[in-house]
Amino acid sequence: MHITFFHDVLCPFCYVTNKRLKNVISKYENVKVKHKAFMIISSLDDLLAAAPTPEDARELFRSEFSILTRYYPDYDPKKVLDKGKIGHVWSMPPLMACKAAEFQRGDQGHWEYFSLAQDKFFMEGENINDDSVLISIAKEVGLDVERFKRDFKSKEAKLAVIQDEEEAKAMGIRGVPALVVNDKWLIRGVQTEEFLKQVVDDIMEYGEPKKVELKAYWEQ
């Protein structure tokens, strides 16, 4: 079976879903995950209009970072944001970087890069719009850095992000995280590991959800 995971590096709900999905599918051999980009902050100009200064932007992000306290009670968003590195951060640069990783190592490369980029953003407070940060992530996951430098700002990477988002919107997906199982069954929002495991078990055994209720993406 295969799962298409639409996500954004800047999305806290995607952070939780990513961790849970990884834990679940690590127990199966025949589940493949395809990674797709979906921008939650699609315009830097709009962000600048809403938050003219870096301090304003950090305040805007504070509520987003605080979402993680629902799932990780020990998480301290203030500690992360008070490092002062995050300011006017938007979705396109880190998603293009994820695509550059995908160009080299396919979906596994995308996943490794995406996961580390989220850790850098939400746990370490790094500015993942900064070229040096994006390149350092490429080094850390073992990519060919010179190729990454050519790819992560390329027209091809930007087009790949746009095409992913157009695909999601054509399927009626308007927000992330969103998981599409076997090109049909849509899982929206953050779900428990138990729920995700039951979906996988059902699909593998019956070819469709039985013990959990899911609709096809076109029925949403």
FENTABEL-V297423 format. One record per residue. N is the residue number from 0. RES is the residue in three letters. PSI is psi in whole degrees, 0 to 359 (NA if undefined). Layout:
BEGIN
n/res/psi
N/RES/PSI
N/RES/PSI
END
This chain:
BEGIN
n/res/psi
0/MET/161
1/HIS/150
2/ILE/129
3/THR/123
4/PHE/106
5/PHE/129
6/HIS/168
7/ASP/139
8/VAL/327
9/LEU/1
10/CYS/115
11/PRO/325
12/PHE/326
13/CYS/327
14/TYR/312
15/VAL/313
16/THR/320
17/ASN/313
18/LYS/316
19/ARG/318
20/LEU/318
21/LYS/315
22/ASN/318
23/VAL/308
24/ILE/348
25/SER/343
26/LYS/1
27/TYR/149
28/GLU/335
29/ASN/32
30/VAL/119
31/LYS/141
32/VAL/125
33/LYS/132
34/HIS/133
35/LYS/144
36/ALA/147
37/PHE/116
38/MET/126
39/ILE/339
40/ILE/94
41/SER/357
42/SER/119
43/LEU/324
44/ASP/319
45/ASP/322
46/LEU/318
47/LEU/324
48/ALA/321
49/ALA/331
50/ALA/86
51/PRO/327
52/THR/159
53/PRO/325
54/GLU/320
55/ASP/319
56/ALA/317
57/ARG/323
58/GLU/322
59/LEU/320
60/PHE/341
61/ARG/318
62/SER/326
63/GLU/315
64/PHE/325
65/SER/339
66/ILE/326
67/LEU/340
68/THR/340
69/ARG/329
70/TYR/333
71/TYR/90
72/PRO/334
73/ASP/355
74/TYR/137
75/ASP/95
76/PRO/328
77/LYS/317
78/LYS/321
79/VAL/311
80/LEU/331
81/ASP/355
82/LYS/338
83/GLY/12
84/LYS/335
85/ILE/127
86/GLY/248
87/HIS/84
88/VAL/128
89/TRP/174
90/SER/326
91/MET/312
92/PRO/310
93/PRO/331
94/LEU/324
95/MET/323
96/ALA/320
97/CYS/320
98/LYS/322
99/ALA/321
100/ALA/320
101/GLU/323
102/PHE/327
103/GLN/316
104/ARG/18
105/GLY/205
106/ASP/327
107/GLN/320
108/GLY/318
109/HIS/313
110/TRP/316
111/GLU/315
112/TYR/312
113/PHE/314
114/SER/315
115/LEU/323
116/ALA/320
117/GLN/319
118/ASP/316
119/LYS/321
120/PHE/303
121/PHE/332
122/MET/329
123/GLU/353
124/GLY/31
125/GLU/150
126/ASN/100
127/ILE/18
128/ASN/354
129/ASP/126
130/ASP/318
131/SER/325
132/VAL/315
133/LEU/321
134/ILE/322
135/SER/325
136/ILE/318
137/ALA/317
138/LYS/317
139/GLU/327
140/VAL/2
141/GLY/27
142/LEU/161
143/ASP/105
144/VAL/322
145/GLU/320
146/ARG/319
147/PHE/317
148/LYS/325
149/ARG/325
150/ASP/327
151/PHE/350
152/LYS/17
153/SER/160
154/LYS/326
155/GLU/319
156/ALA/317
157/LYS/316
158/LEU/322
159/ALA/321
160/VAL/313
161/ILE/319
162/GLN/320
163/ASP/315
164/GLU/321
165/GLU/322
166/GLU/315
167/ALA/314
168/LYS/327
169/ALA/334
170/MET/0
171/GLY/10
172/ILE/124
173/ARG/359
174/GLY/165
175/VAL/157
176/PRO/149
177/ALA/131
178/LEU/129
179/VAL/117
180/VAL/125
181/ASN/39
182/ASP/23
183/LYS/298
184/TRP/127
185/LEU/127
186/ILE/119
187/ARG/146
188/GLY/188
189/VAL/127
190/GLN/159
191/THR/161
192/GLU/323
193/GLU/318
194/PHE/312
195/LEU/319
196/LYS/319
197/GLN/322
198/VAL/311
199/VAL/314
200/ASP/315
201/ASP/311
202/ILE/319
203/MET/324
204/GLU/319
205/TYR/345
206/GLY/0
207/GLU/162
208/PRO/135
209/LYS/310
210/LYS/353
211/VAL/154
212/GLU/118
213/LEU/151
214/LYS/156
215/ALA/153
216/TYR/331
217/TRP/353
218/GLU/0
219/GLN/NA
END
